[in-house]
Amino acid sequence: MQREEIERIIAKYRKLAGSLCCTNEEKSSRYDEFADYIADEYNIERYEEEDDDYETEQDLWDDYNEAVSSEEAAWELMFPNGDDDDAITDYVTK
C-alpha cells in the first residue's frame, strides 16, 4: 500500500471521528484509535513493505482489530477480575 493512500485513510477516519464526537462518542473514539494505530510510523512502514498483506482499507482494519483483541486478551490475563475501577481493589484485597 502506498503512503499516500495510508495518509488518506488516516485523514478520513480523523474526519469521521470529529464529525461523530458529539453524537456517538464510542464510535468516534474507535475511529480515532484506528487512525492513531495506522499512523504509527512502525505500522506505516510495515504496511508499505508488506504490500501483498495490506492492499485495502479492510486489511488495515483487520490488523487493528487483531492488535486490539490481543491487547484485550493480555489485559484479561493480568486482571482476571475485570478492568473496572473497583476490580483492582478487589484483586488486591482478595
LINGI-V206174 format. One record per residue. N is the residue number from 1. RES is the residue in one letter. SS is DSSP state (helix for helix, strand for strand, loop for the rest). OMEGA is omega in whole degrees, -180 to 180 (* if undefined). NEAR is the number of other C-alpha atoms within 12 Angstrom. Layout:
n->N res->RES ss->SS omega->OMEGA near->NEAR
n->N res->RES ss->SS omega->OMEGA near->NEAR
This chain:
n->1 res->M ss->loop omega->-179 near->25
n->2 res->Q ss->loop omega->-180 near->21
n->3 res->R ss->helix omega->-180 near->22
n->4 res->E ss->helix omega->179 near->14
n->5 res->E ss->helix omega->177 near->21
n->6 res->I ss->helix omega->180 near->35
n->7 res->E ss->helix omega->177 near->25
n->8 res->R ss->helix omega->179 near->18
n->9 res->I ss->helix omega->177 near->30
n->10 res->I ss->helix omega->-180 near->28
n->11 res->A ss->helix omega->179 near->21
n->12 res->K ss->helix omega->-176 near->19
n->13 res->Y ss->helix omega->173 near->30
n->14 res->R ss->helix omega->178 near->27
n->15 res->K ss->helix omega->177 near->18
n->16 res->L ss->helix omega->180 near->25
n->17 res->A ss->helix omega->179 near->26
n->18 res->G ss->helix omega->-179 near->22
n->19 res->S ss->helix omega->-179 near->18
n->20 res->L ss->helix omega->-171 near->19
n->21 res->C ss->loop omega->-178 near->19
n->22 res->C ss->loop omega->-176 near->13
n->23 res->T ss->loop omega->-178 near->13
n->24 res->N ss->loop omega->-175 near->15
n->25 res->E ss->helix omega->-179 near->16
n->26 res->E ss->helix omega->180 near->15
n->27 res->K ss->helix omega->178 near->20
n->28 res->S ss->helix omega->179 near->22
n->29 res->S ss->helix omega->180 near->23
n->30 res->R ss->helix omega->178 near->24
n->31 res->Y ss->helix omega->177 near->30
n->32 res->D ss->helix omega->179 near->28
n->33 res->E ss->helix omega->178 near->24
n->34 res->F ss->helix omega->179 near->34
n->35 res->A ss->helix omega->178 near->32
n->36 res->D ss->helix omega->-178 near->25
n->37 res->Y ss->helix omega->-177 near->30
n->38 res->I ss->helix omega->178 near->37
n->39 res->A ss->helix omega->177 near->28
n->40 res->D ss->loop omega->-175 near->18
n->41 res->E ss->helix omega->178 near->16
n->42 res->Y ss->helix omega->-179 near->13
n->43 res->N ss->helix omega->179 near->25
n->44 res->I ss->helix omega->180 near->28
n->45 res->E ss->helix omega->179 near->18
n->46 res->R ss->helix omega->180 near->23
n->47 res->Y ss->helix omega->179 near->32
n->48 res->E ss->helix omega->-176 near->24
n->49 res->E ss->helix omega->-177 near->16
n->50 res->E ss->loop omega->-173 near->16
n->51 res->D ss->loop omega->-178 near->18
n->52 res->D ss->loop omega->-178 near->13
n->53 res->D ss->loop omega->-175 near->17
n->54 res->Y ss->loop omega->-178 near->27
n->55 res->E ss->loop omega->-175 near->22
n->56 res->T ss->loop omega->176 near->19
n->57 res->E ss->helix omega->179 near->25
n->58 res->Q ss->helix omega->177 near->15
n->59 res->D ss->helix omega->178 near->21
n->60 res->L ss->helix omega->177 near->32
n->61 res->W ss->helix omega->179 near->26
n->62 res->D ss->helix omega->179 near->19
n->63 res->D ss->helix omega->179 near->24
n->64 res->Y ss->helix omega->-179 near->28
n->65 res->N ss->helix omega->177 near->20
n->66 res->E ss->helix omega->179 near->16
n->67 res->A ss->helix omega->180 near->19
n->68 res->V ss->helix omega->-179 near->18
n->69 res->S ss->helix omega->177 near->14
n->70 res->S ss->helix omega->179 near->14
n->71 res->E ss->helix omega->179 near->14
n->72 res->E ss->helix omega->178 near->17
n->73 res->A ss->helix omega->178 near->16
n->74 res->A ss->helix omega->178 near->15
n->75 res->W ss->helix omega->-180 near->16
n->76 res->E ss->helix omega->177 near->16
n->77 res->L ss->helix omega->-179 near->13
n->78 res->M ss->helix omega->-176 near->15
n->79 res->F ss->loop omega->-175 near->20
n->80 res->P ss->loop omega->179 near->17
n->81 res->N ss->loop omega->179 near->19
n->82 res->G ss->loop omega->-178 near->19
n->83 res->D ss->loop omega->177 near->19
n->84 res->D ss->loop omega->-172 near->14
n->85 res->D ss->helix omega->-176 near->11
n->86 res->D ss->helix omega->-176 near->13
n->87 res->A ss->helix omega->179 near->17
n->88 res->I ss->helix omega->179 near->16
n->89 res->T ss->helix omega->179 near->14
n->90 res->D ss->helix omega->-179 near->15
n->91 res->Y ss->helix omega->-179 near->16
n->92 res->V ss->helix omega->-175 near->11
n->93 res->T ss->helix omega->-179 near->9
n->94 res->K ss->loop omega->* near->8
